[in-house]
Amino acid sequence: MFEQMYLLKRVEVWARIRLSRVVKAPKIQFLDSGLLSALTDLTPGFADQDRSRFGSVLETFVFGELLKHKTTADGDYQLFHYRDHDQVEVDFIIENAAGHLIGVEVKASATARKNDLRGLTRLASLAGDAFRLGVVLYDGTETLPLGSGIWAVPLSSLWGQSPVNPS
């Protein structure tokens, strides 16, 4: 019912073997970050105090932006998420029709730390040659290489020109 009202959307699980995707539980993602903020009583002042709650709202915002980009993109793209039995996860995975992947982690901090790469590194290992790029979207201002095709990229790149070209 909430999906029909465009309040929630299921984000299916990415798995290397497509049949495995069917049996794993999807992630339920809120679509409206403003409504989520209101429902959780997240004010700007409280967002500064509780970064984890703000992180959930920020992830919702990024999901909405990725959905917008998906509808206007030239190719056919699907959005997934990844979580394994060790609770290693990637917030969003963008897969094109050829099976190429971009992993996206959303962080509500002004710095990208080594621990932020754990999910993207695992995804790159599992996906092999299909992995094209890993992006840690963060609250900083610089695009920084983090190694092995993974970059820290400012959140503002979602509505501006992308500073990373995965060629």
Stockholm file with secondary structure:
# STOCKHOLM 1.0

chainA/1-167         MFEQMYLLKRVEVWARIRLSRVVKAPKIQFLDSGLLSALTDLTPGFADQDRSRFGSVLETFVFGELLKHKTTADGDYQLFHYRDHDQVEVDFIIENAAGHLIGVEVKASATARKNDLRGLTRLASLAGDAFRLGVVLYDGTETLPLGSGIWAVPLSSLWGQSPVNPS
#=GR chainA/1-167 SS CTTTTTSEEEECBCCSSHHHHHHSCCEEEESCHHHHHHHTTCCHHHHHHCHHHHHHHHHHHHHHHHHHHHHHCSSCEEEEEEECTTCCEEEEEEEETTCCEEEEEECCSSSCCGGGGHHHHHHHHHHGGGEEEEEEEESSSCCEEEETTEEEEEGGGGGSCCSCCCC
#=GC SS_cons         CTTTTTSEEEECBCCSSHHHHHHSCCEEEESCHHHHHHHTTCCHHHHHHCHHHHHHHHHHHHHHHHHHHHHHCSSCEEEEEEECTTCCEEEEEEEETTCCEEEEEECCSSSCCGGGGHHHHHHHHHHGGGEEEEEEEESSSCCEEEETTEEEEEGGGGGSCCSCCCC
//
